[in-house]
Amino acid sequence: MRPTGGGPGDAPERTVVVVGGGLVGRVTAWRAAQEGLRVTLVEPDPVTGPAGARAASTVAAGMLTPATEAVFGEEPLMEFGVRSAGMYPGFVAELEAAGGIRVGYRTTGTLLVAFDRDDMAVLTDLHRLQERLGIATERLTSRECRRLEPVLAPSVRGGVLAPDDHSVDPRLLLRALAAAGGRAGVTETAGRAEEVTAPGPGGARLGVRLDDGRVLPAHQVVLAAGCWSDRVKVPEPVVPPLRPVKGQLLRARVPAGEPPLVGRTVRGLVRGFTTYLVPRADGEVVIGATQEELGYDTSLTAGGLWQVLRDARELVPGVTELEVTETCVGLRPGSPDNEPLLGPTRVPGLHLAAGHFRHGVLLTPATGEAMARALTTGALPEYARRFAADRVSGDAHTTTWE
């Protein structure tokens, strides 16, 4: 069992400041506190209700799908994802016990389907990659797909079943991490981190200056602010430019008294575009999502939502009968090579936990474990070293995190 977080008398070398209150920041803070470190988490809007208003994690659909998101050229990332997905059962059990909140973990698998012949050709190649990586998947005919999910359109050409691709509710996961972190000794501070200074006050190795002028001394600092991480000023240019990738999606609900629309996550290829429907136990269905390179734009557009609904309807015509309950925009944090940036930088004591792009929810358990190791030993575990933060040089910095 890990020791719980320390108290006010801890030596300065045991202090850590984590900047960012999304899933990556909170799992890092919780795991670090469990290792006996004295942790302060900085977040502009600390979690006091269902979820933090600024956390991009609250927009995510929560798919844990290393198999159905496998991409040629990203094999090491997929292997990291498979490892993290395998950690989820134990991670969820520990977190729910520690935080007292259930996180909506569903183990019903994922069905990936193709709309037309070209989509089926892409899916066939993807299945070969899955087999080469040793990922458990099963090729299905159109009829077999509809047997699993009767609401699928008859025009669906075929699919792949990934029984180990599961899902979780990120909003509940965020609440559970906040609660578990608090019980482990994590202190939350409301504010925006503007600068990491070196050295910090009181003999600390670093300091984090907030927008109200306060400086939080720390021996180690973790920048885990998503696509805003590179907007915090740092002593040296060690944070690579992070780009926000916009995603528009919507949340809907089946009419009262009606059975669930789908029994498992359904992902699809529709004329080359990806779409998904992620069911929740309470009847909610998350439908998404666009992938737009538009900077920090968070506007909802008719075109974006139309694309989401158009493609989902091609695969599951019944989406037109759902009640729309919420529309959302999120900004995925993309690194220069679309892989996470983890662990120490060349600034002593400064770490990154950012750049997870589409995989932040999936990689939450493995990221927490890897960052706790880096904070306590100074090095990432072997399985995470490909994603070391110092593999890419930073060259873009501003003075504010917005």
Backbone hydrogen bonds in HBPLUS format (Angstrom, degrees):
<---DONOR---> <-ACCEPTOR-->    atom                        ^
c    i                          cat <-CA-CA->   ^        H-A-AA   ^      H-
h    n   atom  resd res      DA  || num        DHA   H-A  angle D-A-AA Bond
n    s   type  num  typ     dist DA aas  dist angle  dist       angle   num
A0005-GLY N   A0184-ALA O   2.67 MM 179  5.31 139.5  1.83 144.5 157.4     1
A0010-ASP N   A0007-GLY O   3.14 MM   3  5.88 163.6  2.17 128.3 128.9     2
A0014-ARG N   A0011-ALA O   2.94 MM   3  5.65 164.7  1.97 125.9 130.1     3
A0015-THR N   A0012-PRO O   3.08 MM   3  5.52 169.6  2.09 122.2 122.8     4
A0038-ARG N   A0014-ARG O   2.82 MM  24  5.80 161.1  1.86 146.8 152.5     5
A0219-HIS N   A0015-THR O   3.10 MM 204  5.36 148.8  2.20 120.6 129.5     6
A0220-GLN N   A0015-THR O   3.18 MM 205  6.56 146.5  2.30 147.8 157.4     7
A0016-VAL N   A0038-ARG O   2.83 MM  22  6.04 155.1  1.89 157.1 156.3     8
A0040-THR N   A0016-VAL O   2.90 MM  24  6.33 154.1  1.96 157.5 166.2     9
A0017-VAL N   A0220-GLN O   3.00 MM 203  6.53 153.1  2.08 150.1 157.6    10
A0222-VAL N   A0017-VAL O   2.86 MM 205  6.30 158.6  1.91 155.6 159.8    11
A0018-VAL N   A0040-THR O   2.82 MM  22  6.21 161.2  1.85 158.1 164.7    12
A0042-VAL N   A0018-VAL O   2.80 MM  24  6.14 165.3  1.82 163.4 167.5    13
A0019-VAL N   A0222-VAL O   2.81 MM 203  6.07 174.0  1.81 175.9 176.4    14
A0224-ALA N   A0019-VAL O   2.76 MM 205  5.48 152.4  1.83 151.4 159.4    15
A0020-GLY N   A0042-VAL O   2.88 MM  22  5.87 162.9  1.91 160.4 166.0    16
A0026-ARG N   A0022-GLY O   2.92 MM   4  6.02 164.4  1.94 156.2 161.1    17
A0027-VAL N   A0023-LEU O   2.89 MM   4  5.96 159.6  1.93 150.1 155.4    18
A0028-THR N   A0024-VAL O   3.11 MM   4  6.13 154.3  2.18 140.4 147.7    19
A0029-ALA N   A0025-GLY O   2.95 MM   4  6.16 157.3  2.01 144.9 151.3    20
A0030-TRP N   A0026-ARG O   2.93 MM   4  6.07 166.1  1.95 148.2 151.9    21
A0031-ARG N   A0027-VAL O   3.01 MM   4  6.05 170.9  2.01 146.9 149.9    22
A0032-ALA N   A0028-THR O   2.94 MM   4  5.99 155.5  2.00 145.3 152.8    23
A0033-ALA N   A0029-ALA O   2.95 MM   4  6.11 158.1  2.00 148.5 154.2    24
A0034-GLN N   A0030-TRP O   2.97 MM   4  6.25 151.0  2.06 148.4 156.7    25
A0035-GLU N   A0031-ARG O   3.23 MM   4  6.50 129.7  2.50 134.8 146.9    26
A0035-GLU N   A0032-ALA O   3.02 MM   3  5.13 135.5  2.23  97.0 109.9    27
A0037-LEU N   A0032-ALA O   3.25 MM   5  5.71 158.8  2.30 149.7 144.2    28
A0036-GLY N   A0033-ALA O   2.97 MM   3  5.20 159.9  2.01 112.0 115.0    29
A0187-THR N   A0039-VAL O   2.98 MM 148  6.31 171.1  1.98 152.9 154.6    30
A0041-LEU N   A0187-THR O   2.73 MM 146  6.13 159.5  1.77 159.7 167.1    31
A0189-THR N   A0041-LEU O   2.84 MM 148  6.10 157.4  1.89 164.6 164.1    32
A0043-GLU N   A0189-THR O   3.12 MM 146  6.45 160.7  2.16 159.6 164.7    33
A0191-GLY N   A0043-GLU O   3.35 MM 148  5.77 149.4  2.45 102.4 109.8    34
A0055-ALA N   A0052-GLY O   3.35 MM   3  5.45 145.1  2.48 101.5 110.8    35
A0058-THR N   A0055-ALA O   3.03 MM   3  5.80 163.4  2.06 120.1 124.3    36
A0059-VAL N   A0056-ALA O   3.01 MM   3  5.60 164.7  2.03 119.4 124.4    37
A0168-VAL N   A0062-GLY O   2.87 MM 106  4.99 148.8  1.97 137.8 148.2    38
A0064-LEU N   A0166-HIS O   2.85 MM 102  5.01 164.0  1.88 140.9 137.2    39
A0166-HIS N   A0064-LEU O   3.00 MM 102  5.01 115.7  2.42 143.6 139.7    40
A0069-GLU N   A0065-THR O   3.08 MM   4  5.96 125.2  2.40 141.7 152.9    41
A0070-ALA N   A0067-ALA O   3.31 MM   3  5.37 164.9  2.33 106.3 108.6    42
A0074-GLU N   A0071-VAL O   2.97 MM   3  5.48 159.2  2.02 139.1 140.5    43
A0078-MET N   A0074-GLU O   2.95 MM   4  6.25 155.6  2.01 156.3 164.2    44
A0079-GLU N   A0075-GLU O   2.93 MM   4  6.20 151.8  2.01 151.7 159.6    45
A0080-PHE N   A0076-PRO O   3.00 MM   4  6.28 152.8  2.08 144.1 151.1    46
A0081-GLY N   A0077-LEU O   2.86 MM   4  6.17 149.4  1.96 143.2 152.5    47
A0082-VAL N   A0078-MET O   2.77 MM   4  6.09 152.4  1.84 149.6 156.8    48
A0083-ARG N   A0079-GLU O   3.00 MM   4  6.23 157.7  2.05 144.7 150.5    49
A0084-SER N   A0080-PHE O   2.97 MM   4  6.25 159.6  2.01 147.5 152.9    50
A0085-ALA N   A0081-GLY O   2.81 MM   4  6.00 160.5  1.84 152.0 157.6    51
A0086-GLY N   A0082-VAL O   2.97 MM   4  6.14 152.8  2.04 145.7 152.6    52
A0087-MET N   A0084-SER O   3.01 MM   3  5.06 137.3  2.20  97.8 110.3    53
A0088-TYR N   A0085-ALA O   3.13 MM   3  5.30 148.6  2.23 103.2 112.3    54
A0091-PHE N   A0087-MET O   2.93 MM   4  5.95 163.3  1.96 159.2 163.3    55
A0092-VAL N   A0088-TYR O   2.74 MM   4  5.76 168.9  1.76 161.2 162.2    56
A0093-ALA N   A0089-PRO O   3.11 MM   4  6.28 164.7  2.13 145.7 150.1    57
A0094-GLU N   A0090-GLY O   2.99 MM   4  6.16 164.5  2.01 150.9 154.9    58
A0095-LEU N   A0091-PHE O   2.86 MM   4  5.99 163.8  1.88 151.7 157.0    59
A0096-GLU N   A0092-VAL O   2.82 MM   4  5.87 169.8  1.83 156.3 159.2    60
A0097-ALA N   A0093-ALA O   3.19 MM   4  6.25 152.5  2.27 138.9 146.1    61
A0098-ALA N   A0094-GLU O   2.91 MM   4  6.09 152.8  1.98 145.5 153.7    62
A0099-GLY N   A0095-LEU O   2.68 MM   4  5.72 162.4  1.71 158.2 162.5    63
A0100-GLY N   A0096-GLU O   2.82 MM   4  5.20 136.6  2.01 126.6 136.4    64
A0169-ASP N   A0103-VAL O   3.07 MM  66  5.82 162.9  2.09 158.7 160.7    65
A0106-ARG N   A0167-SER O   2.85 MM  61  5.29 168.5  1.86 148.4 151.7    66
A0167-SER N   A0106-ARG O   3.11 MM  61  5.29 155.3  2.17 149.5 152.2    67
A0110-THR N   A0162-ALA O   3.01 MM  52  5.20 159.6  2.05 132.0 138.5    68
A0162-ALA N   A0110-THR O   2.81 MM  52  5.20 177.9  1.81 170.1 170.1    69
A0111-LEU N   A0265-THR O   2.89 MM 154  6.31 163.1  1.92 162.5 166.0    70
A0267-ARG N   A0111-LEU O   2.87 MM 156  6.14 157.8  1.92 147.1 154.7    71
A0112-LEU N   A0160-VAL O   2.87 MM  48  5.14 178.0  1.87 158.1 157.5    72
A0160-VAL N   A0112-LEU O   2.72 MM  48  5.14 148.9  1.81 148.1 158.7    73
A0113-VAL N   A0267-ARG O   2.87 MM 154  6.37 155.5  1.93 151.1 156.4    74
A0269-LEU N   A0113-VAL O   3.00 MM 156  6.48 147.4  2.11 155.0 165.2    75
A0114-ALA N   A0158-GLY O   3.01 MM  44  5.78 152.6  2.08 160.2 160.6    76
A0157-ARG N   A0114-ALA O   2.92 MM  43  5.61 152.8  1.99 152.9 159.7    77
A0115-PHE N   A0269-LEU O   2.96 MM 154  6.03 145.4  2.08 164.1 174.0    78
A0120-MET N   A0116-ASP O   2.93 MM   4  6.20 149.2  2.02 149.2 158.7    79
A0121-ALA N   A0117-ARG O   3.01 MM   4  6.33 144.0  2.14 145.4 154.7    80
A0122-VAL N   A0118-ASP O   3.17 MM   4  6.54 153.5  2.24 147.0 153.1    81
A0123-LEU N   A0119-ASP O   2.93 MM   4  6.21 158.1  1.98 147.8 154.3    82
A0124-THR N   A0120-MET O   2.86 MM   4  6.06 149.2  1.95 144.5 152.4    83
A0125-ASP N   A0121-ALA O   3.15 MM   4  6.43 158.2  2.20 145.0 149.6    84
A0126-LEU N   A0122-VAL O   2.94 MM   4  6.22 155.1  2.00 147.4 155.1    85
A0127-HIS N   A0123-LEU O   2.88 MM   4  6.15 150.1  1.97 146.3 154.1    86
A0128-ARG N   A0124-THR O   3.16 MM   4  6.49 149.8  2.26 143.6 150.9    87
A0129-LEU N   A0125-ASP O   3.09 MM   4  6.49 153.8  2.16 147.1 154.1    88
A0130-GLN N   A0126-LEU O   2.91 MM   4  6.24 158.3  1.96 152.4 158.4    89
A0131-GLU N   A0127-HIS O   2.95 MM   4  6.21 158.0  2.00 148.4 153.7    90
A0132-ARG N   A0128-ARG O   2.93 MM   4  6.19 155.5  1.99 147.1 154.1    91
A0133-LEU N   A0129-LEU O   2.96 MM   4  6.21 145.2  2.08 148.7 158.0    92
A0135-ILE N   A0130-GLN O   2.90 MM   5  5.15 160.0  1.94 158.5 154.0    93
A0134-GLY N   A0131-GLU O   3.03 MM   3  5.00 154.5  2.09 100.6 108.5    94
A0138-GLU N   A0161-LEU O   2.88 MM  23  5.07 145.1  2.00 138.7 149.6    95
A0161-LEU N   A0138-GLU O   2.83 MM  23  5.07 162.6  1.86 148.6 150.4    96
A0140-LEU N   A0159-GLY O   2.76 MM  19  5.06 169.6  1.77 148.3 144.9    97
A0159-GLY N   A0140-LEU O   3.05 MM  19  5.06 168.4  2.06 136.6 135.7    98
A0145-CYS N   A0141-THR O   2.97 MM   4  6.25 150.9  2.06 148.6 156.6    99
A0146-ARG N   A0142-SER O   3.09 MM   4  6.40 158.8  2.13 150.4 155.3   100
A0147-ARG N   A0143-ARG O   2.92 MM   4  6.17 135.8  2.12 142.4 155.2   101
A0148-LEU N   A0144-GLU O   3.23 MM   4  6.51 147.6  2.34 140.7 147.3   102
A0148-LEU N   A0145-CYS O   3.15 MM   3  5.31 123.5  2.49  96.8 110.1   103
A0149-GLU N   A0145-CYS O   2.92 MM   4  6.19 159.0  1.96 148.8 155.5   104
A0152-LEU N   A0149-GLU O   3.10 MM   3  5.96 171.4  2.11 130.3 132.2   105
A0153-ALA N   A0315-LEU O   2.77 MM 162  5.29 151.9  1.84 145.7 148.6   106
A0156-VAL N   A0153-ALA O   3.15 MM   3  5.80 172.2  2.16 121.8 124.2   107
A0165-ASP N   A0162-ALA O   3.20 MM   3  5.57 170.0  2.21 116.7 119.3   108
A0173-LEU N   A0169-ASP O   2.92 MM   4  6.16 156.7  1.97 152.9 160.6   109
A0174-LEU N   A0170-PRO O   2.82 MM   4  5.94 152.0  1.90 143.9 150.1   110
A0175-ARG N   A0171-ARG O   3.16 MM   4  6.42 157.2  2.22 140.6 146.1   111
A0176-ALA N   A0172-LEU O   2.91 MM   4  6.14 159.8  1.95 150.8 156.4   112
A0177-LEU N   A0173-LEU O   2.96 MM   4  6.17 157.3  2.01 147.8 153.5   113
A0178-ALA N   A0174-LEU O   2.99 MM   4  6.21 154.5  2.06 146.4 153.4   114
A0179-ALA N   A0175-ARG O   2.97 MM   4  6.23 161.0  2.00 150.4 155.3   115
A0180-ALA N   A0176-ALA O   2.83 MM   4  6.01 166.8  1.85 152.4 156.6   116
A0181-GLY N   A0177-LEU O   2.83 MM   4  5.82 156.7  1.88 142.6 149.7   117
A0182-GLY N   A0178-ALA O   3.00 MM   4  6.17 159.1  2.05 144.8 150.2   118
A0183-ARG N   A0179-ALA O   3.06 MM   4  6.33 157.3  2.11 149.6 155.2   119
A0184-ALA N   A0180-ALA O   2.99 MM   4  6.19 136.4  2.19 140.6 152.6   120
A0184-ALA N   A0181-GLY O   3.10 MM   3  5.03 126.8  2.40  93.3 107.6   121
A0186-VAL N   A0181-GLY O   2.85 MM   5  5.18 162.6  1.88 148.7 142.8   122
A0185-GLY N   A0182-GLY O   3.20 MM   3  5.23 155.5  2.27  99.5 107.0   123
A0211-ASP N   A0192-ARG O   2.88 MM  19  5.45 130.4  2.13 144.6 159.7   124
A0194-GLU N   A0209-ARG O   2.84 MM  15  5.80 165.8  1.86 159.0 164.0   125
A0233-LYS N   A0194-GLU O   3.05 MM  39  6.22 156.7  2.11 143.3 137.1   126
A0195-GLU N   A0209-ARG O   3.31 MM  14  5.17 155.7  2.37 140.9 142.8   127
A0209-ARG N   A0195-GLU O   2.76 MM  14  5.17 156.6  1.82 155.1 161.2   128
A0196-VAL N   A0233-LYS O   2.73 MM  37  6.12 157.6  1.78 162.2 168.8   129
A0197-THR N   A0207-GLY O   2.66 MM  10  4.88 155.7  1.72 142.3 149.9   130
A0207-GLY N   A0197-THR O   2.80 MM  10  4.88 141.2  1.95 141.5 142.1   131
A0200-GLY N   A0204-ALA O   3.01 MM   4  4.83 136.9  2.21 120.1 128.8   132
A0204-ALA N   A0201-PRO O   3.21 MM   3  5.74 167.5  2.22 117.2 120.7   133
A0206-LEU N   A0218-ALA O   2.81 MM  12  5.21 160.1  1.85 176.4 172.4   134
A0218-ALA N   A0206-LEU O   2.89 MM  12  5.21 156.7  1.94 145.6 140.6   135
A0208-VAL N   A0216-LEU O   2.89 MM   8  5.02 148.9  1.98 129.2 139.1   136
A0216-LEU N   A0208-VAL O   2.88 MM   8  5.02 164.4  1.90 134.6 137.1   137
A0210-LEU N   A0214-ARG O   2.81 MM   4  5.39 163.4  1.83 159.2 165.0   138
A0213-GLY N   A0210-LEU O   3.01 MM   3  5.42 161.9  2.04 118.7 120.9   139
A0221-VAL N   A0349-GLY O   2.88 MM 128  6.19 157.1  1.93 150.9 154.5   140
A0351-HIS N   A0221-VAL O   2.74 MM 130  6.00 163.5  1.77 165.1 170.6   141
A0223-LEU N   A0351-HIS O   2.96 MM 128  6.31 166.1  1.98 147.3 147.4   142
A0353-ALA N   A0223-LEU O   2.98 MM 130  6.06 149.9  2.07 157.5 148.4   143
A0228-TRP N   A0225-ALA O   3.07 MM   3  5.39 154.8  2.14 134.0 134.0   144
A0229-SER N   A0226-GLY O   3.13 MM   3  5.62 167.9  2.14 118.2 120.7   145
A0231-ARG N   A0228-TRP O   2.97 MM   3  5.35 161.7  2.00 116.4 121.1   146
A0238-VAL N   A0236-GLU O   2.78 MM   2  5.67 124.7  2.08 117.2 100.3   147
A0243-ARG N   A0334-GLY O   2.88 MM  91  5.07 159.2  1.92 151.2 151.8   148
A0334-GLY N   A0243-ARG O   2.85 MM  91  5.07 171.3  1.86 155.9 156.0   149
A0245-VAL N   A0332-ARG O   2.85 MM  87  4.87 151.8  1.93 137.1 146.2   150
A0332-ARG N   A0245-VAL O   2.89 MM  87  4.87 167.4  1.90 136.9 132.6   151
A0246-LYS N   A0292-GLU O   2.76 MM  46  4.86 136.6  1.95 165.2 153.5   152
A0292-GLU N   A0246-LYS O   2.88 MM  46  4.86 163.3  1.91 141.8 147.2   153
A0247-GLY N   A0330-GLY O   2.85 MM  83  5.23 148.6  1.95 154.6 157.2   154
A0330-GLY N   A0247-GLY O   2.94 MM  83  5.23 157.1  2.00 145.6 153.1   155
A0290-THR N   A0248-GLN O   3.16 MM  42  5.22 151.1  2.24 132.4 140.4   156
A0249-LEU N   A0328-CYS O   3.10 MM  79  5.38 161.9  2.14 141.9 145.2   157
A0328-CYS N   A0249-LEU O   2.88 MM  79  5.38 171.4  1.89 156.9 155.1   158
A0250-LEU N   A0287-ILE O   2.95 MM  37  5.42 166.0  1.97 158.8 163.4   159
A0287-ILE N   A0250-LEU O   2.88 MM  37  5.42 176.7  1.88 168.9 170.0   160
A0251-ARG N   A0326-GLU O   2.72 MM  75  5.02 164.4  1.75 153.8 155.2   161
A0325-THR N   A0251-ARG O   2.79 MM  74  5.63 159.7  1.83 142.0 148.8   162
A0326-GLU N   A0251-ARG O   3.22 MM  75  5.02 150.5  2.31 140.4 135.9   163
A0252-ALA N   A0285-VAL O   2.91 MM  33  5.25 160.9  1.95 149.7 156.1   164
A0285-VAL N   A0252-ALA O   2.82 MM  33  5.25 155.7  1.87 141.7 144.3   165
A0253-ARG N   A0323-GLU O   2.84 MM  70  5.18 137.2  2.02 133.4 147.2   166
A0323-GLU N   A0253-ARG O   2.95 MM  70  5.18 171.2  1.95 155.8 153.6   167
A0258-GLU N   A0255-PRO O   3.06 MM   3  5.63 161.4  2.10 139.3 140.9   168
A0266-VAL N   A0277-LEU O   2.97 MM  11  5.23 162.9  2.00 151.4 155.9   169
A0277-LEU N   A0266-VAL O   2.81 MM  11  5.23 143.9  1.94 145.2 157.0   170
A0268-GLY N   A0275-THR O   2.81 MM   7  5.20 159.4  1.85 148.6 148.2   171
A0275-THR N   A0268-GLY O   2.95 MM   7  5.20 144.4  2.08 145.1 149.0   172
A0270-VAL N   A0273-PHE O   2.72 MM   3  5.10 166.1  1.74 152.8 157.6   173
A0273-PHE N   A0270-VAL O   2.99 MM   3  5.10 165.6  2.01 113.9 115.6   174
A0276-TYR N   A0288-GLY O   2.89 MM  12  5.61 138.1  2.07 160.7 158.6   175
A0288-GLY N   A0276-TYR O   3.24 MM  12  5.61 156.8  2.30 141.4 147.6   176
A0278-VAL N   A0286-VAL O   2.87 MM   8  5.02 160.4  1.91 144.1 150.8   177
A0286-VAL N   A0278-VAL O   2.90 MM   8  5.02 166.9  1.91 139.1 141.1   178
A0280-ARG N   A0284-GLU O   2.76 MM   4  5.13 145.2  1.88 162.4 157.9   179
A0283-GLY N   A0280-ARG O   3.19 MM   3  5.62 163.6  2.22 118.1 118.9   180
A0297-ASP N   A0294-LEU O   3.42 MM   3  5.91 161.1  2.46 126.2 131.4   181
A0305-LEU N   A0301-THR O   3.13 MM   4  6.39 172.2  2.13 156.6 157.5   182
A0306-TRP N   A0302-ALA O   2.84 MM   4  5.89 151.2  1.92 144.8 154.0   183
A0307-GLN N   A0303-GLY O   2.96 MM   4  6.12 154.9  2.03 143.6 149.7   184
A0308-VAL N   A0304-GLY O   3.14 MM   4  6.44 159.1  2.18 147.0 152.1   185
A0309-LEU N   A0305-LEU O   2.99 MM   4  6.22 169.0  2.00 152.9 155.2   186
A0310-ARG N   A0306-TRP O   2.72 MM   4  5.74 159.7  1.76 152.0 158.9   187
A0311-ASP N   A0307-GLN O   3.07 MM   4  6.14 174.6  2.07 151.6 152.6   188
A0312-ALA N   A0308-VAL O   3.10 MM   4  6.21 160.3  2.14 144.9 151.1   189
A0313-ARG N   A0309-LEU O   2.87 MM   4  5.90 156.1  1.93 147.3 153.8   190
A0314-GLU N   A0310-ARG O   3.15 MM   4  6.41 143.5  2.29 142.5 151.7   191
A0315-LEU N   A0312-ALA O   3.20 MM   3  5.46 130.1  2.47 100.8 112.5   192
A0316-VAL N   A0312-ALA O   2.79 MM   4  5.91 165.7  1.81 157.6 162.7   193
A0319-VAL N   A0316-VAL O   3.10 MM   3  6.11 169.5  2.11 134.4 134.7   194
A0320-THR N   A0317-PRO O   3.33 MM   3  6.43 173.7  2.33 129.3 129.9   195
A0321-GLU N   A0318-GLY O   3.03 MM   3  5.62 163.3  2.06 117.8 122.9   196
A0322-LEU N   A0319-VAL O   3.16 MM   3  5.39 165.0  2.18 110.1 114.8   197
A0357-PHE N   A0333-PRO O   2.74 MM  24  4.70 142.6  1.88 148.7 143.5   198
A0338-ASN N   A0335-SER O   3.12 MM   3  4.73 163.2  2.15 101.7 106.8   199
A0341-LEU N   A0354-ALA O   2.73 MM  13  5.30 164.8  1.75 161.7 159.9   200
A0354-ALA N   A0341-LEU O   3.10 MM  13  5.30 157.4  2.15 143.3 149.1   201
A0342-LEU N   A0387-PHE O   2.86 MM  45  5.85 160.9  1.90 160.4 162.9   202
A0389-ALA N   A0342-LEU O   2.68 MM  47  4.76 143.8  1.81 141.8 136.6   203
A0343-GLY N   A0352-LEU O   2.86 MM   9  5.37 119.9  2.22 168.0 155.9   204
A0352-LEU N   A0343-GLY O   2.93 MM   9  5.37 153.5  2.00 140.7 144.4   205
A0345-THR N   A0350-LEU O   2.90 MM   5  5.83 139.1  2.07 173.6 167.4   206
A0350-LEU N   A0347-VAL O   2.96 MM   3  5.54 168.9  1.98 143.7 146.2   207
A0359-HIS N   A0356-HIS O   2.88 MM   3  5.42 160.5  1.91 143.4 141.6   208
A0363-LEU N   A0359-HIS O   2.91 MM   4  5.95 163.5  1.94 158.8 163.1   209
A0364-THR N   A0361-VAL O   3.25 MM   3  5.32 165.7  2.27 108.1 112.0   210
A0367-THR N   A0363-LEU O   2.85 MM   4  5.82 156.4  1.91 156.7 164.1   211
A0368-GLY N   A0364-THR O   3.01 MM   4  6.14 163.4  2.04 154.5 158.3   212
A0369-GLU N   A0365-PRO O   3.10 MM   4  6.36 161.4  2.13 150.7 155.2   213
A0370-ALA N   A0366-ALA O   2.91 MM   4  6.05 164.3  1.93 148.7 153.4   214
A0371-MET N   A0367-THR O   2.84 MM   4  5.94 166.0  1.86 155.8 159.5   215
A0372-ALA N   A0368-GLY O   3.06 MM   4  6.10 155.3  2.12 142.2 149.0   216
A0373-ARG N   A0369-GLU O   3.12 MM   4  6.34 153.4  2.19 144.0 151.0   217
A0374-ALA N   A0370-ALA O   2.98 MM   4  6.28 156.7  2.04 146.4 152.9   218
A0375-LEU N   A0371-MET O   2.90 MM   4  6.07 156.5  1.95 150.4 156.1   219
A0376-THR N   A0372-ALA O   3.09 MM   4  6.18 139.9  2.25 140.2 149.7   220
A0377-THR N   A0373-ARG O   2.82 MM   4  5.77 148.3  1.92 151.7 159.3   221
A0378-GLY N   A0374-ALA O   2.80 MM   4  4.63 138.4  1.97 120.2 129.8   222
A0384-ALA N   A0381-PRO O   2.99 MM   3  5.61 155.7  2.05 120.5 127.9   223
A0385-ARG N   A0382-GLU O   3.26 MM   3  5.38 163.3  2.29 108.6 113.6   224
A0387-PHE N   A0384-ALA O   2.98 MM   3  5.66 148.9  2.08 118.5 126.8   225
A0388-ALA N   A0385-ARG O   3.17 MM   3  5.07 156.3  2.22 113.3 110.8   226
A0391-ARG N   A0388-ALA O   3.15 MM   3  5.77 160.1  2.19 122.7 123.3   227
